[in-house]
Amino acid sequence: MVEAAKQYTDFYAQAGKLIAERSYGVMNAPRDEALRTFSTLGFPTKKVERYKYTDVAEDFAPNYGIGLTPLQVKGLPYCHRISEAPIDVAPYYNRLADKQDAVVALNTLLSVDALVIYVPRNTKVQHPIQISNVLKGEQNTMVNRRILIVLEQCAEADIVITDKAMDQQHFLANQVIEVFAGDGSQLNLYELEETHLLCTRYSSIFLQQGRDSKVRHTSFTLFNGHTRNRLDACLQGEGAEVVLNGCVIADKTQHVDNNTLIDHQVGHCQSNELYKYVLDDSAVGAFAGRILVREGAQKTVSNETNANLCATHSARMYTQPMLEIYADDVKCSHGSTVGQINDDALFYMRQRGISEKEARLLLKSAFITEVIESIPFEPLRDRLHVLVDKRLRGELSKCEGCKLCK
């Protein structure tokens, strides 16, 4: 849809000066390049390999109001607006983001402010940093979020990012996160989406790891409309380790597409990836995970698994695990499964007095448990067990104070 892209270039032609005035030099500098990229490429079609399972133009076609409000950062340790960051952000901002991705370019073009999470050298953050993105409004709205995470040498932090929607409007969130994990640093990054059927979420994470760094990213999509998550992890220092885990629960007409790339650029690095989906009704899931082991990246160890449970015949899952290896001394594996609820297990449970509905719920919950139990942070792990149980019972969208289901 050419018009889907044109409405954004037309908007920028009218509001570009206002955006620049409300923003900052480091964010304004790459806008011209982003405009050229977006104008030239337009939204990617399904012929583009990394977008083959999601209709981007359709998601961006509605005429959203576009939010241009600066961030409000209050009481969050180690978190700053880009203008107040204690470091020079120029060497970091827009350095990792894919400049040939039109969705990312659109974020660069329209973002007014950015959140900077900076952890100095040898600093261990004692308590998790929680970032809550709350979508509210009386009209259909698009928001462009930009987050920059910098962990210096031997820094450690846990960061939890949550997405919620409070009003029954069409919301579109386009998010870009750039993560710099310095030598010896440790980062646990968690994302949790609990929005609603009218919400569309695009998230692009770009991660660069130094020597002996350890990064764990865990993504939970518990309630949504259309979601497309991209994560690119680049292991640039020997001894680096990355773990990517994901969990998706989708029903009705929900759509969740996770696309990952783990780039082993040097030797003696390790990666592990596990994504699990539970799909019901007419939900659509997609997973494409590419492991790239470059020439010279000897002694690489990498494992990738995508396991999927389709609870109905109308649910659809597309899975594409990929290994691309140019080194000869590695240990790499990948695999995927798509199946339905085990009839023998269901029969066994019903023979012991458990109703069919409860038995199905328990089997779904057990299928997901592996991802939850991999989380090292116990309070979050316990909370997710509760949220998953509520989600499977259809209670998650009926929270106290929420008007969406009333």
N, C-alpha and C positions, 0 to 999 in steps of 0.2 A: 504494500500500500504506500504509494508515493506521498499521498496526502498526509499519512500518519507522521512522516518525517518532516514534511513541509510546515506543518503547524508549529513545530518547535523552532525551526529556523526563522519563521516569521515572527514568533514570539521574541526570539533573541534580537532580531533586528529592531524591535520596538523597545525591549527592556534591557538590552545589553549595557547601556550607559548606567542605568539604575543599578544593575547587578554589580558592575565595577565599583560604583560609588559606595555600595554597602559592603563590599568585600575588601580584599587586601592584595597587595602587590604580588605576593608569592602565588596566590590563587588566580590572579588576573593574567599572569604571564603566559600560561599555556592555553588560554581560551581561543586565541586565533587558530592555533594548530588543531585544537579540538573541533572548532567550527568547520575547518577544511575537511577533516576526517569524516565528520558526521554528514556534511553536505555531499561529499563524494560517495560514501558507502551507503548511506541510508540505513534503515534497520536491516539486520541480517535475515535472510530467508532460510528456509529449512534446507536449502542446498549448501549452506555453510555448515561444515562438519560439526562444530561445537554447538550449533543451535538447531540441529536436525529434528529435535523432539519438541520444540516450542515455537509457536507462532508469535514472534516478537512484535511485528507490526500490529497485529490484532490487539495485543495487550496494551500497546501505547496509543492506539487509535482514538479512544474517547477524548473528548475535549475537557481535560482537567484544568482546574485552577492550579497555578504553580506557586508554591510557597517560597517566599524570598525573605523569611524572617531569620535574623542571626540567632545563634545558639544561646541558650541560657545554661551556664554551668555553675551549680551552687553546691558546695559542701562535698564535692567528690575529690578525694585525695589523688594526686598524680594526674589529674585531668585538667585541661586548659583549653580555652578557645585559642585558635591559631594565632591570634594577635597577642596573646598573653603567655605563650609557651616559653619556658625558660631556656630553650635551645633555638638555634637557627634552624628553621624547618626547611629552608631552601634545598639542602642536600637530600631531603627525604620526600617532600611532597611531589606527587606525580612521577616519581622515579621508577616505581615498580609496575604501576598500572599499565595494562596493555593499550598502547596508543592507537592500535589498529582495530580496536573493538568499538563499534559505534555506540553501544549502550554505555560503555565506560566513558567514551568521548562526550556523550550527552550529559553525564554527571559532571564531568570536568567543566563543561560549558555553563551549566546552570547552578552549580553549588555556590552558595554565598559565604558560608562559614564552614569550619572544620573543627572536629574535636581531636585534640592531641593528648594521647596518654603516654607520658614519658616517665620511665623508671631509670634513675641514675645507676651508674656502675656500682656493683657489689651491694645493691639494695634489694632486700627481700620484703615485698609488700605483705604485711601480716594478715590482712583481711581482703577478701575478694572485692574487686571493683565492679559494681553493677551499673550498667548503662541501660536505662529503660526508654525505649522509643514508643511513645503513645500517640496514636493517630486519632485526632479529634477534629470535628468541623461540621458546619451546617451545609456544606456543598462538596461535590467531588473534588478531590485535591491530590496533586502530585507533590511529593517531597524528594529532594535530592540530598542524601546524607554522605558526608565524607569523614572518615576516621583514619587517623594516623597513629600507629602504635610503635613506639621506639623503646626497646629494652637494650640498655648498654651492657657491656661485658659483665657476666656473672650476675645479672639482675634476675629477679624472680617475681612472677605475678600471676594471679588468677583473675580473669576478666569474664564477666557474664553479661551478654547482650540479649535483651528481651524485646520482642515486638508484640504490641497489643493494639487493638482498635476499639475505641469506645463508642463510636457513633455509626449508625447504619447508612454510611455513604460509600461510594466507590473511592477507594484510596489506592494510589500507586506509589510505592516506595522504590527508589533507585539508589542503591547503596554501594559505595566503594570503600574498601578497607585495605590499607597498606601496612604491612607488619615487618619491622626490622628486628630480628632476634640476634643480638650480638654474640660473640664468642662466649661459650659457657653459660649462656642465659637459659632460663626455663620459663615457658609460658603455657598456661592452660587457658584456652579460649573457648567459651561455650556460647552457643546461639540457640535461642528458644523462640519459636514463632507460635503465637496464640492469637491470631487475628480472626477474620470471618470470611464468608464466601464471596463478599464483594471486594476483597482486597487482592491486589497484585503486588508481588514482592520480587525484585531483582537484586541480588547481592553478588558482588564480585570481590573476592579476597585475594590479595597478592602477598605472598610470604617469602621472605629471604632469610636464610639461616646461616650463621657463622659456625666456626669450628666448635665441636662438642656442645652445640646448643640442642635443646630438647623442646619441641613444640607439640602440644596435643590440641587438636581442634575437634569439638563435638557439636554436632548440629541436630536439633530436634524440631521437626515440623509436626506439630500436634493439631493445629487447626488453621485453615487457610482458604484461599480461593485459588489463585494461580501463583506458583512460586518457581523461580529459577535461580539456583545457587551455583556459582562458579568459584572454584578455589584452585589457585596455582601456587604450588610450593616449590621453591628453588633451593636445593641444598648445595651451598657454595663452599662450605668448610668441612674438612675431614672430621669424622666422628659425629656429625649431625644426625639427629633422629627426629622423625616426624610421625605422628599418629593421627589419622583422619578417621573419625567414627561418625556415623549418621543414623538417624532413626526417623522414619516417616510413617504416620498414621493418616490415611486419607479415605474418605468415603464420598457419598453424593457425587458431585461432578468435579471434585477437586483435582488439581494438576500439580505435580511436584517433580521437578527436573533438577537433578544434581549432576554437575559436570566438574571433574577434577583432573589435575595434572600434577604429578610428582616428578620433578626434574632432578635426577641424580647427576650433578655436574662433576663431582670429584669422588674419589674412592673412599672406602671404609665408612659408608653411611648406611642408615637403616630406615626403612619406611614400612608402616603397617596401615592397612585400610580396611574398614568394615562398615558397610552400609546395609541396613535392613529396612524393608518396606512391608507394611500391612495395608492392603488395599481392599476396599469393600465397595458395594454398589457399582457405580460407573466411574470410579476414580481412575486416573491415569498416572502412572509413575514412570520415571526414566532415570537411568543411571549410566553415565559414561565416565570411566576412570582410566586414564592413560598413565602408565609408568614408563618414563624415559630414562634409560641408563646410557649415558654418553660414553664415547670412546675414552678409555683411560680410567673410567670409574670402577676400578677393580675392587673386589671384596664387598660389593654392594649386596645387601640383604633386603629383599622386598616381598611383601605378601599383600594380596588384594582379594577381598571377598565381597560379593554382593549376593545377599539371600533375600528372597521375596515370597510373600504369602498373599495369594489372590483368593479372597474369601467368597467371591462370586464369579460366575462365568462372564459377566459384563465388565469386570475390572480388567485393566490392561497394564502390562509392565514391559518396558523396553530396556534391555540391559546390554551393555557393551564394555566389558573389561578388556583392557589392551596392555600388552607388553611390547616395548620397543628397545632392544638391547644391542649395544655396540661394544660390549666388553665381554671377555671370555672367562673371567673368574668371578662368577656371581651366583647367588642363590635367590631365584625369583620364582614366584608362583602367582597365579590368578585364577579366579573361577567365579561362576555365578549359578544360581538355581532359582527357578520359578516353580512354585507348587501351590497346592491347595491344602486345606486342613486335613490332617490324617484321619481317615475314617476309622481305622482300628483304635486309635487313641480316643476318638470321640465315643465309639461304642463302649470301650473300657470304662470311661468316666460315667457314662449314662447307666451302665450296669451297676454302678455303685451309688445310684440315687441322685446324681448331679443332673440338673436339667440341661437340655441341649443348648439353650442360650448361655447358661453359665459355663458350660463345658467349652463352648466356642470362645468365650471371653478369656477363660483361663489359658487356653492353648495359644491365643494371640499374645497374651501377656507374657507367657513363657518364651515365646519366640523372640520378643524384644529385650528380654531381661539381660542378655549378654552385652548389649550396648550400654544399658544403664549401669550394670555392675562394673564396667570398665572405667567409670568416672572415679578418680581418686578422692574427690571432695565429698565427704560423707553427707553433709546437710543437703547439698544439691542432689545427690544420689537418692536420698530418702524422699525429697520433694518430687522428683521425677517419677518415682514409683507411684506416688499418690496421683499425680497429674495423668499419667498413662492409664491408670485404673479408671479414673473419672472419664477420660476421653473415650475409652473403649465402652464404657457404660452410657455414653451420650450425655454426660453431665458437665463436660468442660465448658460448653457454651452457655451454661445456665448459672453463671456465677452471681453471687449476691451483688445487687446494685446494677447489674448489666440490663440494659433495656432492649437488647437485640432480639431476644426470644419472647418478649412480652407482648 
